[in-house]
Amino acid sequence: MIEFRYLRPEDAPLAADIHIAGQQGTTLTLLGRSFLEEFYRAVCCSVWAEGVGAYDDGKLAGFVAVAVSSDKFFSEFKRKHLWRVSIPAAWAVIKHPKIIKYVVQGWNYSDQTLSPERECDGLFIGVKREYLRLGLAPTMVKTMFAWANSIGIETVTFMIEKRNRPMRWMVSYMNDLYVDHEFEVYGRPMLFYKAPIAANLDEAEMPKGKPCTPAHAYKGKKES
Ligand SMILES: CC(C)(COP(=O)(O)OP(=O)(O)OC[C@H]1O[C@@H](n2cnc3c(N)ncnc32)[C@H](O)[C@@H]1OP(=O)(O)O)[C@@H](O)C(=O)NCCC(=O)NCCS
């Protein structure tokens, strides 16, 4: 039975595998497995990010990771986590010197997404090969929308590589989705999509379980 629950730090190794399988040859994948494991551990442990996984009899089959503020999440990741994987990441750069340019460019990723408060930013979504085309990703996204709505987020953004057709087809079903801007990151042309949460909450259910570290919740009056 498939269950949709908060991603746990102990799932970071499987999350890294799913990322590597789904994003062959991209900069984050080339930075290596230990880098990605630390990245997804950070997603679970940070107040600035959250993950929702699809679990088949307790085993991770796919997940979506989002940042409540990519600016704050990436600053924290560089400050608190990157040093742990600096040696394997530096080794990966030596093995694939072409990525140096993209690592430098990706360092200021949040400057390119320009996400204000009350917007959360999709960091990754992926499903294990044997679970593709079963509707898992759309349900994970809906579950993530329910959670985002519960903490006061109003808009979700997704940076999607222009040539990633399955992902673009998948998001094309969202209500009121639009391309906000285009830019290049990691040497690849990207489309930056935005979708309002309220228009996409049909039958959305909250993730089961408890988040490892509850993400920052926006409270109080909306700023003008
Ligand atoms: C994109 C991805 C998450 C979609 O996951 P999924 O659970 O297989 O999604 P679904 O097929 O259930 O998606 C719903 C719709 O998207 C469209 N779609 C998704 N993959 C498709 C494909 N390969 N070919 C054609 N249509 C596709 C279909 O319209 C599908 O609806 P249908 O099955 O009712 O026709 C998955 O392909 C994946 O893990 N890709 C690799 C990782 C990746 O590129 N992630 C994005 C980077 S952030």
The ligand as an SDF file (V2000), in Angstrom:
LIG
                    3D

 48 50  0  0  0  0  0  0  0  0999 V2000
    8.5560   13.7180  -13.8160 C   0  0  0  0  0  0  0  0  0  0  0  0
    8.2340   12.5050  -12.9310 C   0  0  0  0  0  0  0  0  0  0  0  0
    8.4440   12.8970  -11.4710 C   0  0  0  0  0  0  0  0  0  0  0  0
    6.7480   12.1100  -13.1560 C   0  0  0  0  0  0  0  0  0  0  0  0
    6.4410   11.0620  -12.2260 O   0  0  0  0  0  0  0  0  0  0  0  0
    5.2270   10.0000  -12.4100 P   0  0  0  0  0  0  0  0  0  0  0  0
    4.7980    9.5630  -11.0590 O   0  0  0  0  0  0  0  0  0  0  0  0
    5.6380    8.9620  -13.3660 O   0  0  0  0  0  0  0  0  0  0  0  0
    4.1070   10.9270  -13.0330 O   0  0  0  0  0  0  0  0  0  0  0  0
    2.7890   10.4370  -13.8200 P   0  0  0  0  0  0  0  0  0  0  0  0
    3.0270    9.7230  -15.0760 O   0  0  0  0  0  0  0  0  0  0  0  0
    1.9150    9.7280  -12.9240 O   0  0  0  0  0  0  0  0  0  0  0  0
    2.3690   11.9310  -14.2170 O   0  0  0  0  0  0  0  0  0  0  0  0
    1.1420   12.4150  -14.5820 C   0  0  0  0  0  0  0  0  0  0  0  0
    1.1050   12.8210  -16.0630 C   0  0  0  0  0  0  0  0  0  0  0  0
    2.3080   13.3790  -16.5800 O   0  0  0  0  0  0  0  0  0  0  0  0
    2.4620   12.9720  -17.9670 C   0  0  0  0  0  0  0  0  0  0  0  0
    3.6970   12.1840  -18.0970 N   0  0  0  0  0  0  0  0  0  0  0  0
    4.5900   11.9040  -17.1200 C   0  0  0  0  0  0  0  0  0  0  0  0
    5.6130   11.1660  -17.6120 N   0  0  0  0  0  0  0  0  0  0  0  0
    5.3800   11.0030  -18.9360 C   0  0  0  0  0  0  0  0  0  0  0  0
    6.0930   10.3730  -19.9980 C   0  0  0  0  0  0  0  0  0  0  0  0
    7.2700    9.7640  -19.7940 N   0  0  0  0  0  0  0  0  0  0  0  0
    5.5570   10.3970  -21.2300 N   0  0  0  0  0  0  0  0  0  0  0  0
    4.3820   11.0100  -21.4570 C   0  0  0  0  0  0  0  0  0  0  0  0
    3.6430   11.6330  -20.4750 N   0  0  0  0  0  0  0  0  0  0  0  0
    4.1610   11.6400  -19.2510 C   0  0  0  0  0  0  0  0  0  0  0  0
    1.2700   12.1060  -18.2920 C   0  0  0  0  0  0  0  0  0  0  0  0
    0.3180   12.9470  -18.8800 O   0  0  0  0  0  0  0  0  0  0  0  0
    0.8320   11.6170  -16.9360 C   0  0  0  0  0  0  0  0  0  0  0  0
   -0.5340   11.3530  -16.8450 O   0  0  0  0  0  0  0  0  0  0  0  0
   -1.1460    9.9380  -17.3820 P   0  0  0  0  0  0  0  0  0  0  0  0
   -0.2280    8.8540  -16.8860 O   0  0  0  0  0  0  0  0  0  0  0  0
   -2.4980    9.9150  -16.7450 O   0  0  0  0  0  0  0  0  0  0  0  0
   -1.1270   10.0650  -18.8450 O   0  0  0  0  0  0  0  0  0  0  0  0
    9.0990   11.2840  -13.3160 C   0  0  0  0  0  0  0  0  0  0  0  0
    9.0890   11.1380  -14.7060 O   0  0  0  0  0  0  0  0  0  0  0  0
   10.5440   11.3290  -12.8470 C   0  0  0  0  0  0  0  0  0  0  0  0
   10.8820   10.8830  -11.7430 O   0  0  0  0  0  0  0  0  0  0  0  0
   11.4280   11.8590  -13.6870 N   0  0  0  0  0  0  0  0  0  0  0  0
   12.8590   11.8980  -13.3960 C   0  0  0  0  0  0  0  0  0  0  0  0
   13.2100   12.9610  -12.3910 C   0  0  0  0  0  0  0  0  0  0  0  0
   12.9620   14.3510  -12.9110 C   0  0  0  0  0  0  0  0  0  0  0  0
   13.2480   14.6730  -14.0550 O   0  0  0  0  0  0  0  0  0  0  0  0
   12.4540   15.2040  -12.0140 N   0  0  0  0  0  0  0  0  0  0  0  0
   12.1970   16.5890  -12.3210 C   0  0  0  0  0  0  0  0  0  0  0  0
   13.3680   17.4230  -11.9960 C   0  0  0  0  0  0  0  0  0  0  0  0
   13.0220   18.5010  -10.6580 S   0  0  0  0  0  0  0  0  0  0  0  0
  1  2  1  0
  2  3  1  0
  2  4  1  0
  2 36  1  0
  4  5  1  0
  5  6  1  0
  6  7  2  0
  6  8  1  0
  6  9  1  0
  9 10  1  0
 10 11  2  0
 10 12  1  0
 10 13  1  0
 13 14  1  0
 14 15  1  0
 15 16  1  0
 15 30  1  0
 16 17  1  0
 17 18  1  0
 17 28  1  0
 18 19  1  0
 18 27  1  0
 19 20  2  0
 20 21  1  0
 21 22  1  0
 21 27  2  0
 22 23  1  0
 22 24  2  0
 24 25  1  0
 25 26  2  0
 26 27  1  0
 28 29  1  0
 28 30  1  0
 30 31  1  0
 31 32  1  0
 32 33  2  0
 32 34  1  0
 32 35  1  0
 36 37  1  0
 36 38  1  0
 38 39  2  0
 38 40  1  0
 40 41  1  0
 41 42  1  0
 42 43  1  0
 43 44  2  0
 43 45  1  0
 45 46  1  0
 46 47  1  0
 47 48  1  0
M  END
$$$$
